[in-house]
């Protein structure tokens, strides 16, 4: 039996796990991505086996990290409002609303450019690359605490300064 067949036997369990991590409607997609990732990087299925079944802790950690990466990308849109409010209308975005989204994201970055240079560069690096805070720490040798504090400060700045624009954006999307 190959790795994909072993993992697929627990498919519903993995979806439930991803859903509980906060993947929502994207749980199925993230689980499919996990299959591809494990198939690519795990050359010997015995490495992730615990007895005669897959090591659920290993899969749990992989799924958790993938959901976090997904949420990091999604966080840019929830800076100025609560997560659950954004999640309600995010799936209703259609092609006609893509331009509106692009304009709003441009507004976010325009406002972020008004911040201190370091704060903006950290904001830009985090939200325009696939680098996590720990990856940024490794690449730049800036402490994780400084990165975290800077990104929180940037998030608060954007949230405070774009709340009204975000409310207008929501109305535009919902109408």
Helices and strands as residue ranges (DSSP letters): H 3-8, H 11-18, I 19-23, G 24-26, H 27-41, G 45-48, E 49-50, E 53-54, H 56-75, G 76-78, H 83-90, H 95-112, H 117-128, H 133-140, H 144-174
